[in-house]
Each structure stands twice: as C-alpha cells, then as structure tokens.
Amino acid sequence: MKSPILFICLILNTCLLFAQAPPVASKKTDSTASKPNKLNSSNLKLTDGANMLPTNDVATNIARCKELSTFNKTINITGFTESFKCIGPITVFAPNNQAFSNLSPDKLDSLLTPERKYDLIALVSYHVIAGKITGRNITHKIISHKGLATFITLAGSKLMAKLDENRNIVLIDENGGKSTISRLNIKQSNGLVHIINSVLIPNFKNI
C-alpha cells in the first residue's frame, strides 16, 4: 500500500466528486412537514474540544485536546498527521478518550501494534468524511431519508446516522455499533470536528 498521505488524498479526491451536499430546500413545502427541531444539547459535553481554535487545522487542534489524546496517538501512528493538516475540507468524528477506554484492552493494544497498522489506517479513515458536514446537514439528511442517513467515509465504507429520542445524532457503524455525537460543529481551518462517545468500527476485519 502506498503511504497514508497519498492514500487518503486519493480517496478524498474521489469522495469530493460525490460529496454529500446539504439538501436544497424545496420552493414549495408542505405545511405539515415540520422543520427539524433543534438538537437537544442538554447532554453535550461542552468541555470536549473547548481549547480548539478555528484558525488551526484538524491535526493541530486534535493534538491540543487532552480528551482526544488516544485518537491523536492513532493519527500519529498511521501517519495521517500531515494529511489532516493539508487536506480539506473534511469532517472528522473524533472519539474521546472515554470512547477508546470502552474498547477491550486487548483490542486496542492489538490495533496499536505495527502488524495491525493497516487495520488502524482503516479505523482512522472510517472516522472521516470528505466535505464540511455540519450537525444541521446530518439532521436534514436523516429526516429527508426517512430517519436513516448514509454517508461514505474516506475508508470507502458506509456510516449511517439517525436521531435518538432526545434528538441527538447517533452514528451507526458497519457492525451495528452506535456512537452519539457529544459535541457538534467545532470549526477547523480545513473543516469540522464532531466529538463522539464511542469508537466506530469498520467491517474490514475482526477488530
């Protein structure tokens, strides 16, 4: 496999051709079709990502956040640091440290070994979507697709999204695992970061 930087840039260019644009509002709307309610923010951790600066790139901001230190470690191991500095716009669903602690220790330790580097590359790229996708964009797509939206990640795999009973956005990975976005729309110089509370697992190999 070529270097991670060339790999991710190639996939990004391909994804941008089919990037999910925000839905265009119809000129004529049904009065019974209510506008999406505002997302419930009562359970959001506002401390997560609080020290990110919108003038910094994704890689720099993730490295600044103590609560994202494990995710930052995976980015460094995979060699995506420079990619996340120069490519964009991208949207990153960044698992916090608690999300990684929910993985069994043997799974995480295994992924961090040199032998599993390409599995780790798949894992990291599964948390990234080409384009700048806001929480509002995701919600609109969920509603317009009858409650379940599908996105294509930089790994080339599907990631689904729905709203829970509190109207928080829940991401669903290819194995049925669920992760709630705990903080939305953290601006970066080359995109957006949403912080999530579980690690998303792609359906490549048994992890």
N, C-alpha and C positions, 0 to 999 in steps of 0.2 A: 504493500500500500504506500502511496506517496505520503509526503509529510502532511501532518494535520492541517497546516495553514493552506496548502494547495487544495487539499480535500474539502475543507469547509468552504473555501472561496468558490470552488467549482459547484458545490451543492447550492450555495447561496445564490449564485448567478442563475442557476436553473430554477430555484424556488421563486426568485423575484419575478420571473416571467409569468408565474401563476400565483403571485402573492395575493393573499386574501384582502381585498379592498373593502372598506366599510360599505355596508349596503346603502344604496341610493334611495332616499325617501321617495315614495310614490307621490305623484302630484295629486292624486285623488285617494284619500284614505277613508276607510270605513270608520264611522264614529264609534262603532262597537269595539274596534281594535285599539285597546288602551295602550298608552305609551308605557315603556318598561319602567317599573318602579326603580327608584334609586337603590343602589346596593346597600344592604344592611352593613353598617360599619361598626356595630356595637362590639363585635368580637375581633376586630382587626388589631394587630399588634403594631401600634404606631412607632414603637421604638425600632423595629426592624428596618434597617436601611436609612435610619434618620440622619446618619452622617454622610450620606452620598451627596455629591454636588452635581448639578445638571451640566456643568461645564466639563466634567470628567467623562471619559469613555467607560464602557461597561466593565472592562477588566480592572481598571484603576479603582472604580467605585466598589466592586465586589471585594477587592483586596483590602479596602479601608474598613470593611464591616466585620466586626468580631463575630457576629451571629451567622456570618456566611463563610467562616474560616475553613470549614471542611469542603464546601463546594469550591472555594478558591484553590484548595490543595489539589482537587481533582482536575481543575482547569490547568494548573501548572504542570501536573504530571502528563497530561495529554498533549501539552504543547500548544494549547489554544490561546494562551495569554496574548500573544501578538495578534492573532486573528481577531480576538474580541476588542482589540484596540483600534484596528484599522477598518474592519468591515462594517457595513451598516446600510440602512437601518436594520436593526434586529430587535426582537423581543425575547427576553430571557426569563424563564420561570426558574427562579433561584431557590433551591431548597435550603432552609436554615439548618443550623447545627442539630436542632431537635429532630428534624426530619431524618438526618443521617443516623442519629442515635436510635431511631426506631428500627433500623435495619439490624439484622442479627450480626454480631461482631465478626463471625466467620465470613459472611457475605462481603462486608465492607473490606476486611483485611485481604480477602481474595482478590477483590477488584483493584486494590492498590498495589498488587504485585506486578512486576514487569511482564510476566507471562499473560496477564489479562489487560494489557494496555489498550488493545483494540476494542475490547468489550467496554472499557472505561470511556474510550472515544465515542462509542455508540451511545453510552449513557449520557454523557455531557451534551452531545449534539441533539439528543432527544428532548432536551430542555430548552431548545432554541427554535424560534420561528422567524423566517425572513419577513421583514417589514416592521412597521411600528403599529402594534396591535394593542389598543387601549382596552381597559375593562369595559367601556361602553361598546366598543366594537365587538368584543366577545359576546356581551349580553344580547346585542341586536342579532348577531348570527344565531345564537341559541334560540331566540324567540322566532326568528324567521325560518328556522329549520325544525319547527315543532318540538322544541325542548332539548335538542341534542345537536351541537355543532361539531364539525370535524375540521381539524387543521393538519397540515403536513409539516413536520419538523425538519430541521436540517439533516436529521438522520434518514430522511426519506420515509419515515413511518408516521402512522396516523396517531393523533392525540385528540381525544374528544372532550367536550365541555358541556356542563349543564348547570342549572341553578338549583340550590337546595331550598329547603322550606323557609330559610331566612334570607333567601335571595343572594347568598354568597356564591361565587363562581367555584365550581368543583371540577377539577380536571380528572379525566379517566384515562389511564394508560392502556396499552395493548393487552395487559394481563388482568385487567379489571380493577387494578389498584386505584384508589381515589386520593386526591390531594386538593385541599382547599387553599385558595389564594388568601393569604393573611394580610397582605398589603399590596395595593394596586398602584400602577402608573408612576413609578419612580423614574423621573426623567434622567436620561443619559445624553451625552453629546452625540452618540451614534445609535440611539434607540430608547428602549424602555426596559425596566426590570419590574417583574411582579414577584413577590416573595411567597413561597408556598410551604406547607407544613408536612409534606411527605415527598419522598424521592419517587420520580416517575421511572418505571422500568420498561424498556422496550422489549419487544418479543423477538430478540435475535437468538440468544442462548439462555440457558437456565442460569440465572444470576442469584 
